[in-house]
Amino acid sequence: MTADMATELRDSGVAVVSIWPPGSRTEGVLAEPDVWGDISDWRPPLFTGRVVAAFAASGAWEGRSGEALVVDDLATELGVSGQ
């Protein structure tokens, strides 16, 4: 769907990307530790927000329209720390 939307909206100046966040320690996850098991390597939701903000500020989104972006990979590319 991302690729199709990017193609359809290209002439409108709209960029479309799909964001794949890492496992995130949300309030719901933290409230049910028995359900989720070991989440020690999961990230806080703020991490994904920082990466998306850095991506938007980079201006690279126009050239990446139609892509599926893995947040951890994008963080490395943009130099965003997980802490």
LOLUMDO-531890 format. One record per residue: x, y, z of N, C-alpha, C in turn; residue number from 1. Coordinates in Angstrom, 3 decimals, padded with zeros to 6 digits, always signed. Layout:
BEGIN
+----------+----------+----------+----------+----------+----------+----------+----------+----------+-------+
:       nu :       nv :       nw :      cau :      cav :      caw :       cu :       cv :       cw : zator :
+----------+----------+----------+----------+----------+----------+----------+----------+----------+-------+
:        X :        Y :        Z :        X :        Y :        Z :        X :        Y :        Z :   NUM :
...
+----------+----------+----------+----------+----------+----------+----------+----------+----------+-------+
//
This chain:
BEGIN
+----------+----------+----------+----------+----------+----------+----------+----------+----------+-------+
:       nu :       nv :       nw :      cau :      cav :      caw :       cu :       cv :       cw : zator :
+----------+----------+----------+----------+----------+----------+----------+----------+----------+-------+
: +000.822 : -001.180 : +000.000 : +000.000 : +000.000 : +000.000 : +000.875 : +001.257 : +000.000 :     1 :
: +001.976 : +001.223 : +000.748 : +002.869 : +002.382 : +000.798 : +003.398 : +002.721 : -000.591 :     2 :
: +003.877 : +001.711 : -001.305 : +004.425 : +001.942 : -002.643 : +003.354 : +002.477 : -003.588 :     3 :
: +002.146 : +001.920 : -003.524 : +001.060 : +002.385 : -004.393 : +000.678 : +003.825 : -004.066 :     4 :
: +000.564 : +004.138 : -002.767 : +000.224 : +005.509 : -002.373 : +001.311 : +006.485 : -002.823 :     5 :
: +002.574 : +006.089 : -002.670 : +003.676 : +006.953 : -003.077 : +003.607 : +007.254 : -004.571 :     6 :
: +003.282 : +006.240 : -005.356 : +003.163 : +006.421 : -006.803 : +001.999 : +007.348 : -007.133 :     7 :
: +000.855 : +007.106 : -006.494 : -000.329 : +007.908 : -006.794 : -000.187 : +009.361 : -006.347 :     8 :
: +000.563 : +009.597 : -005.266 : +000.648 : +010.942 : -004.711 : +001.913 : +011.701 : -005.108 :     9 :
: +002.794 : +011.068 : -005.872 : +004.066 : +011.683 : -006.250 : +003.879 : +013.060 : -006.874 :    10 :
: +002.950 : +013.195 : -007.806 : +002.738 : +014.471 : -008.501 : +002.094 : +015.527 : -007.609 :    11 :
: +001.595 : +015.123 : -006.462 : +000.984 : +016.061 : -005.520 : +001.991 : +016.594 : -004.516 :    12 :
: +003.220 : +016.094 : -004.568 : +004.236 : +016.528 : -003.617 : +004.114 : +015.874 : -002.253 :    13 :
: +003.407 : +014.747 : -002.197 : +003.219 : +014.030 : -000.935 : +004.132 : +012.814 : -000.923 :    14 :
: +004.923 : +012.680 : +000.135 : +005.780 : +011.509 : +000.313 : +005.100 : +010.554 : +001.287 :    15 :
: +005.231 : +009.265 : +001.013 : +004.608 : +008.240 : +001.852 : +005.668 : +007.212 : +002.219 :    16 :
: +005.831 : +006.962 : +003.516 : +006.738 : +005.918 : +003.978 : +006.006 : +005.067 : +005.003 :    17 :
: +006.485 : +003.862 : +005.161 : +005.972 : +002.954 : +006.184 : +007.043 : +002.853 : +007.258 :    18 :
: +006.650 : +003.021 : +008.513 : +007.578 : +002.991 : +009.638 : +007.409 : +001.682 : +010.398 :    19 :
: +008.528 : +000.972 : +010.603 : +008.526 : -000.298 : +011.337 : +009.267 : -000.093 : +012.655 :    20 :
: +008.522 : +000.183 : +013.733 : +009.173 : +000.434 : +015.017 : +009.672 : -000.852 : +015.669 :    21 :
: +010.632 : -000.698 : +016.580 : +011.088 : -001.871 : +017.338 : +010.061 : -002.197 : +018.415 :    22 :
: +010.279 : -003.305 : +019.119 : +009.450 : -003.596 : +020.279 : +009.514 : -002.401 : +021.218 :    23 :
: +008.362 : -001.923 : +021.660 : +008.320 : -000.702 : +022.457 : +007.695 : -000.936 : +023.819 :    24 :
: +008.335 : -000.367 : +024.828 : +007.851 : -000.502 : +026.204 : +006.765 : +000.534 : +026.473 :    25 :
: +005.582 : +000.288 : +025.934 : +004.457 : +001.186 : +026.150 : +003.833 : +000.907 : +027.516 :    26 :
: +002.920 : +001.764 : +027.933 : +002.242 : +001.570 : +029.211 : +001.488 : +000.234 : +029.223 :    27 :
: +000.887 : -000.103 : +028.099 : +000.143 : -001.363 : +028.017 : +001.046 : -002.572 : +028.164 :    28 :
: +002.208 : -002.525 : +027.563 : +003.172 : -003.625 : +027.676 : +003.672 : -003.730 : +029.109 :    29 :
: +004.016 : -002.595 : +029.701 : +004.534 : -002.594 : +031.066 : +003.495 : -003.062 : +032.080 :    30 :
: +002.221 : -002.864 : +031.765 : +001.144 : -003.276 : +032.680 : +000.912 : -004.783 : +032.676 :    31 :
: +001.441 : -005.488 : +031.660 : +001.223 : -006.931 : +031.557 : +002.542 : -007.677 : +031.330 :    32 :
: +003.429 : -007.666 : +032.311 : +004.736 : -008.298 : +032.115 : +004.656 : -009.802 : +031.861 :    33 :
: +003.628 : -010.460 : +032.387 : +003.488 : -011.900 : +032.164 : +003.178 : -012.230 : +030.715 :    34 :
: +002.556 : -011.317 : +030.025 : +002.185 : -011.537 : +028.630 : +003.397 : -011.396 : +027.716 :    35 :
: +004.269 : -010.422 : +027.998 : +005.320 : -010.051 : +027.067 : +006.678 : -010.683 : +027.355 :    36 :
: +006.878 : -011.206 : +028.538 : +008.167 : -011.829 : +028.837 : +009.279 : -010.807 : +028.968 :    37 :
: +010.467 : -011.180 : +028.540 : +011.640 : -010.327 : +028.670 : +011.600 : -009.199 : +027.636 :    38 :
: +011.429 : -007.999 : +028.121 : +011.396 : -006.834 : +027.231 : +012.598 : -005.914 : +027.493 :    39 :
: +013.634 : -006.459 : +028.077 : +014.785 : -005.634 : +028.454 : +015.459 : -004.964 : +027.259 :    40 :
: +015.363 : -005.552 : +026.089 : +015.990 : -004.931 : +024.914 : +014.998 : -004.114 : +024.079 :    41 :
: +013.760 : -003.981 : +024.560 : +012.779 : -003.156 : +023.865 : +013.077 : -001.688 : +024.133 :    42 :
: +012.623 : -000.828 : +023.253 : +012.899 : +000.606 : +023.330 : +011.713 : +001.363 : +023.925 :    43 :
: +011.983 : +002.537 : +024.515 : +010.863 : +003.393 : +024.930 : +010.200 : +003.976 : +023.680 :    44 :
: +008.916 : +004.258 : +023.721 : +008.231 : +004.829 : +022.548 : +008.874 : +006.139 : +022.077 :    45 :
: +009.467 : +006.874 : +022.986 : +010.113 : +008.134 : +022.633 : +011.216 : +007.935 : +021.599 :    46 :
: +011.871 : +006.779 : +021.619 : +012.924 : +006.491 : +020.652 : +012.383 : +006.562 : +019.224 :    47 :
: +011.260 : +005.899 : +018.974 : +010.667 : +005.931 : +017.635 : +010.298 : +007.359 : +017.257 :    48 :
: +009.749 : +008.108 : +018.195 : +009.400 : +009.498 : +017.931 : +010.601 : +010.334 : +017.557 :    49 :
: +011.719 : +010.124 : +018.255 : +012.941 : +010.879 : +017.948 : +013.477 : +010.529 : +016.558 :    50 :
: +013.404 : +009.261 : +016.213 : +013.886 : +008.842 : +014.898 : +013.000 : +009.429 : +013.797 :    51 :
: +011.700 : +009.385 : +013.976 : +010.785 : +009.944 : +012.973 : +010.998 : +011.450 : +012.851 :    52 :
: +011.193 : +012.138 : +013.968 : +011.442 : +013.582 : +013.927 : +012.752 : +013.892 : +013.204 :    53 :
: +013.790 : +013.109 : +013.469 : +015.075 : +013.306 : +012.795 : +014.946 : +013.048 : +011.301 :    54 :
: +014.164 : +012.035 : +010.948 : +013.944 : +011.723 : +009.537 : +013.212 : +012.871 : +008.847 :    55 :
: +012.175 : +013.385 : +009.490 : +011.423 : +014.500 : +008.908 : +012.311 : +015.733 : +008.754 :    56 :
: +013.148 : +016.005 : +009.759 : +014.023 : +017.173 : +009.715 : +015.133 : +017.020 : +008.682 :    57 :
: +015.488 : +015.785 : +008.357 : +016.590 : +015.550 : +007.414 : +016.246 : +015.962 : +005.987 :    58 :
: +014.973 : +016.003 : +005.676 : +014.551 : +016.328 : +004.314 : +014.710 : +015.175 : +003.340 :    59 :
: +015.167 : +014.033 : +003.838 : +015.409 : +012.877 : +002.975 : +014.130 : +012.135 : +002.606 :    60 :
: +013.036 : +012.496 : +003.228 : +011.800 : +011.744 : +003.029 : +011.284 : +011.796 : +001.598 :    61 :
: +011.507 : +012.882 : +000.899 : +011.020 : +012.945 : -000.486 : +011.663 : +011.873 : -001.351 :    62 :
: +012.951 : +011.672 : -001.184 : +013.667 : +010.672 : -001.967 : +013.429 : +009.246 : -001.502 :    63 :
: +012.799 : +009.082 : -000.348 : +012.563 : +007.753 : +000.210 : +011.095 : +007.353 : +000.120 :    64 :
: +010.298 : +008.158 : -000.541 : +008.870 : +007.873 : -000.647 : +008.637 : +006.495 : -001.257 :    65 :
: +007.734 : +005.743 : -000.653 : +007.416 : +004.401 : -001.110 : +008.164 : +003.312 : -000.366 :    66 :
: +009.114 : +003.701 : +000.496 : +009.925 : +002.720 : +001.220 : +009.311 : +002.332 : +002.562 :    67 :
: +009.670 : +001.139 : +003.008 : +009.379 : +000.689 : +004.371 : +010.665 : +000.900 : +005.163 :    68 :
: +010.602 : +001.678 : +006.220 : +011.786 : +002.059 : +006.981 : +011.779 : +001.402 : +008.360 :    69 :
: +012.829 : +000.650 : +008.654 : +012.982 : +000.010 : +009.960 : +013.607 : +001.051 : +010.884 :    70 :
: +012.946 : +001.341 : +011.992 : +013.368 : +002.420 : +012.876 : +014.799 : +002.241 : +013.376 :    71 :
: +015.188 : +001.034 : +013.774 : +016.557 : +000.823 : +014.253 : +017.588 : +001.132 : +013.168 :    72 :
: +017.318 : +000.730 : +011.941 : +018.233 : +001.015 : +010.831 : +018.284 : +002.514 : +010.536 :    73 :
: +017.125 : +003.138 : +010.561 : +017.038 : +004.571 : +010.302 : +017.759 : +005.359 : +011.395 :    74 :
: +017.671 : +004.902 : +012.639 : +018.372 : +005.552 : +013.747 : +019.876 : +005.514 : +013.524 :    75 :
: +020.374 : +004.378 : +013.092 : +021.812 : +004.260 : +012.810 : +022.207 : +005.192 : +011.682 :    76 :
: +021.419 : +005.219 : +010.643 : +021.692 : +006.068 : +009.484 : +021.714 : +007.550 : +009.859 :    77 :
: +020.805 : +007.945 : +010.751 : +020.676 : +009.356 : +011.117 : +021.469 : +009.734 : +012.359 :    78 :
: +022.079 : +008.745 : +013.006 : +022.861 : +009.019 : +014.204 : +022.025 : +009.322 : +015.431 :    79 :
: +020.838 : +008.716 : +015.512 : +019.970 : +008.918 : +016.676 : +020.272 : +007.840 : +017.709 :    80 :
: +020.533 : +008.265 : +018.931 : +020.845 : +007.337 : +020.013 : +019.574 : +006.707 : +020.565 :    81 :
: +019.703 : +005.472 : +021.021 : +018.569 : +004.761 : +021.617 : +018.304 : +005.129 : +023.049 :    82 :
: +019.111 : +005.954 : +023.627 : +018.946 : +006.334 : +025.040 : +018.243 : +007.642 : +025.200 :    83 :
+----------+----------+----------+----------+----------+----------+----------+----------+----------+-------+
//
